[in-house]
Amino acid sequence: MTASARRPRGESRRKEILEAALQEFSLRGIEAVNVEDVAKRVGCNKSLVYYYFESKDKLGEAVMDEMITYTQALWADLRSHSFADWARTTTEWSRSHPQDPWVRLMVHEGLTDVGHAIREVERTRSLGEAARTVVRAQGRGEVDSDLDPEFVALLVLFLSLGPAVAPHLVRMMTGSSPGERAFHDRYAVFVDELIRRLGPVPCACANTTDATDDGESSARTRSTL
């Protein structure tokens, strides 16, 4: 077999290992998983995992690189869209995929945070695109320019992850589970209204001037009488 013929099989095997690692990490958290667990899910010897990834740390970094690539592609696709479209798409995705391994993995990361995350520098740059999306929206007049763009971006991300992070609270508060249509429709209406309220506050200057003029006119009329 030639090297070129072996390469596709090698790439396929590497992807299998990455997918198995993502599933294991998302179910139990990265710290609780070892290389043997990943190998067992793939159905191979752990030496094969080490052949492609020299350590568990390297495997974890490779999994996070996949997430960075995915989110960058998603936000790049939405770059030319309005803020409302970006916010709706971001919140709808995780609401429609509450059991997605990426969502579960982020939940585990949050619960076990020790002050730094895998690939934190690279992911910080990637997340910066969310804040830049808000800044561009503020420049177009779609979002109130007085609002902190980083916190607006965080708000959208929290709206996206919240139902998946705490489905029991969603059920107790609303009577519906995040995966149910009733909750999905109600949440979509709420998100749309929230997006509208994040827009610039209409200036009341003209109305204030009119009210002042009316008051002065009334005062003059009374003094004449």
N, C-alpha and C positions, 0 to 999 in steps of 0.2 A: 504494500500500500504506500502511495507517495505521501510526502509531507502535506501537499495541498489537499489530498483526500482526507487526511487525518484532522486537518484544522477545523472543518465544520463540526465534526464530532466533538472535538475538544471545546469549541465555543458553546455547543449545545449542553455539554456536561457542566461547564462552568455556570451557565444560566440555571440549570437544574439545581445546582448547589446554592446559588444566590436565592432562588425562589424558596427552597427548603429552609434556608436560614431566616428569610423574612417571615415565613409562617411560624417557625419556632420562636423567634424573637417577639413577634406580635402576640403570641399566645401566653408566653411566660415571662417576657422581659429579657433583655440581652444578658444581664448578669446571671440569670438562673439557667441559661442554656450553655452547654459545652459542645465541643466539636463532634463528640460521639452522637449527640442528639441529632445534629444536622445530618451526619452520615447515615444514621438509621432511617431518617425520613427519606433520604435519597435512595437508600438501598445499596450503599457502597461501603467500602472500608474507609476509616477516618484518614488513612494515608492519602487517599485520593483528594480529600478536602484540603489537606496540607499541601498537596501538589499544586493546587491552584491558588491557595491562600495560605501563606506561611504561618499564620497564627489566627486565633479567634478575633483578635483586635483588627487584623487586616480584613477579615471576613466582615466584621461589623462596619468598617469604613467603606467597603465595597457596596454593602447594602445601602448605606446612607448616600453614597454617590448616585445610586439608582434613583433614590427619592429626589435628590437635587436635580437630576436630569429631567425627571418627570415634572416637577413643579415649575422649573424654568420654561419647559416647553409649553405648559398650560398657561402660564402668565404671559409668555411671549405671544401666544395666539390671541390673548385678550387685550394686548397692549393698545390696539387701536379702537377698542370698544369703549363705551361710556362707563362711568363709574357704576351706574346702576346695573349694567350687564355684568361687569366684573364681580360685584358684590353678590348678585343673584346666582351666578354660576358657581362661585366659591362656596356659598352656603348650601346650594342645592346638591353639590357633588357628594359631600360627606353625609348629608341628610338622606340621600338616596342609597348610600353605601355604608351604613353604620357598622357593618362587620368587616369592612375592608382592612386588610392587614396593615396598611400604612397608618390608618386612623388608630387602630389598636396599639401599634408600636409607639406612636406619639403619646398615647395615654400612659403606657408603661414608663416612657422616658420621664414624663412629668412627675409620676409618683415616686420615682427613684432618683430625682435630680440631685446631683452633688456639686452643683456650681459650674459645671462644664458639660458639654454634650459632644458626642462623636461628630467630627467634622464641623465643629461649631463655627470656625472662621468662614468656611465655604457656605454654610447654611445661613450665616448672618448676611452675607452678600446676597444670597438668593432671596431671603426674606425682605431685604431692602427694596426689592422691586415692588413689593406690595405697598410700601410707604411712598415710593416714587409714583405709583399709580394714583394714589390719593393726591399727591402734589400736582400732577398733571390735571386731575379732575378739578382741583381748586383753581388752577390757571384758566380752565374753560368755564368757570363759574358754576360747576355742578355740585361742589361741596363748599360749605362755609369756610372761607380762608382763615377765620379766627380759630378753627379747630386744629389741634395738633395732629398732623398727618400720620405719625407713627401710632398714636392711640386709636385713630380711626381705622387704620389697617388692622391693629390688634383686635378691635371690636368685631370686624368682619370675620377674622379668623376664629375668634371665640364663638361667634354665632354659628360658624361652620362646625366646630368641634363639640360644642356644648351638649347637644342631644346625644351624641355618641359616647361622650365621657360620663354623663349622668342620666342614662335612660330611665332609671328608677325615679329620679326627681321629676323628670318629664311626665312619667305615668301618674305620679301622685298629684302633681300640680294641674295637669290638663285632663286626666282621665284617658289619655291615649298614649300608645307607645310610639317612639320615633319612627318606626317602620310603617305605621298605619297611615292610610290616606287622609283620615280626618286631621291628624296632627300636621302632615305635610302641607295640606291646603291652608290650614290656619296659620302655620308658621310662615308660609310664603307671603300671605297678606300682611303679616306683621313686619317682615323684612322689607317689603315694598314701602310700607308707611314709614319705617325708620329711615330708609334711604331718602325718601322725600323730605323728611324733617332735618336731615343732615345738610340739606341745601342752604344756600345763602338766605339770611333773614331779610325779608323785604324792608326797605327803608320806609320809616313812617314820617319822614321829614315833611313831605308835602301835606299830609293830613294834619300834622302839628301846626304848620303854617296856616292852613285853612281855618283850623280851629281858633288860632290866635287872632286872625283877621276878623272872624265872626264875632269873637268876644269883644274886640276893640270897637267894631261897628255897633254892637249892642250897647256898649258903654256910651258911645257918642250919642246914640239915639235917646238913651235915658237922660243924659245931661241936657239935651235939647228940650225934652219934654219938661 
